[in-house]
Amino acid sequence: MKQRTILFVPVLILLSFVIVTPAQAQTTNADFQQAVSAYQQSFSSAAAEKVIRTAAALPQLPPIPEEARRHFVGGTVLFKDAKSLDDFKQVVDEFKQAAHLAPWWPDALYNLSLALEAAGDYNNAILNLKLYLSFNLPNADARAAQDKIYAIEARQAKAVREAAKPKEEPVAARPQNTFEDLLRKIDGRRYLASEDNHIASAIDIRGRILVLGAVISPGAPVSRGYQMGFHELERTNSRYEIRDREFSGPVGEALGCQVCPVEYTFTIREDGSTIRLRTRFSDGRVHEDMYLWQR
């Protein structure tokens, strides 16, 4: 924030002065008061410019009102502590009150523009900086104010570009939410492949765990060592953590096979109605089975 004003001594007003006769001074002072009154009724840019022009013709400006100083100091303090957009809006209100009460005060106008920029009101920040440039400023102050306008214009252009971008959910969040919904949907389901000799290959979903096993029908030969119900396949890795709609896992040691399966890949359909099992064997062959949800 611009720190040009010392609050407890008379403020230095950087205006050009002209030598006038007492009669001219009285007329000029009346014009100035009229300009201030018109500005405080409309708060328009044109009225503010007229105040600045008539102020430059005065031999001596009136002092800054105490109420304007109070709002200026309040805005300065709040600006240092401001963090949120609402905070900066309060800062804007304070400096706006100071500028409205003393439109001939350059520091109030400059700090108002800084507060407007912080609040994201780039148009009015630029407008007030242009009014500030209407004062007869030292070259260094005028250069700094013009460069500040360029900086705000750059931020404004960036904000316009960002606002024009389509609003989308984060790419990573949307599939994750969909996947979690699917898990809740299929929890507890059983999926069966085609039956063969009283034994149907089956998949059960238990939370985040997929269990690959077999369902034995009542007529199954006892010599197979099965009992009625669901049995996990005779491999060490028949349980798999469901990490996504498609995931893979190694196959445990199979019993009595020459060409053994080495990897399973499970693909859960988006609507949860089927699960495809792709089995890769030790000789490089790949076999697919489709498991249907038993509604």
C-alpha positions, 0 to 999 in steps of 0.5 A: 500500500502506498505510504506517502501520508503521515497521519499526524502532520499536515498532508503534502498535496502535490498540486500546481498553484497559481497567483490570484488576487483576493477577489479571484481567490474568493471566486476560485474557492467558491468554484472549488466548493461547488465542484466538491459538492457536485462530486459528493452527490454523484461520485462520477469520474467527470465530477472528480476530475473537476474537483482536481482541476479547480483544486489546482487553482487554489492558493491553499486547499482546505485541510483534510476532514477528520472523518476522511482521516479516520477512514483512511487510517482504518483502511490502512490498518485493515489492508495489512490484516486482510486475507479474504475477498470480504476483508478487501471489500471492507478495505475498499469501503474505508478508502472510498469513504476517505476519497469521497469526503476529500476528493482533493486528497491524492493518497486516498485515491491511490490507496483506493485503487490498490484496495480495488485491485486486491478485491478483484475490481480491476476496472475501477482500480484502473479508473481511480489510478487514471484520476490519480494521474490527473494530479500534478504529480512528480515524474517518479510518482506518475511513472509508478502509477502508469506502470501500475495501470499496466500491471492491473491490465495484465491481471485483468486480461488473465482473469478474463482468460481464466473465466472463459475456460470451461468449468469442469470437475478435476479429471482425477476426481470424477472417475474416482467418485464413479469407481467408489459408487460402482463398488458400493453398487456391486458389493455382495453380488455373485457372478457366474460363468457357464456350468460344467459337470455340476461346478460353476466358476463364480466370482463373489464381491465382498467390499473391495475384495473379489473372490474367485471360486466355484459353486458346487451343485448338489449332484457333484461327485463327493470324490472331488472333495467339495461340499455344497456351497461356495468354494474358493479355487484351489490356488493360493491367490483366489482373493484380489483387491479391487483397485479399479474397474480393470485390475490384474493379479498373479495366479497362485500355484495350480494343482496338476497342470502342465500349462498353468495360468499365471495371471488374471485380469478382471474387467468390471463393466461400468453398469456392474452387470458383468465381469470379464476374466482374461487368463494368461497361461504359461505358454502365452495363450490368453483365454477369456470368460464372461461372468454374469451377475445373478440377479 
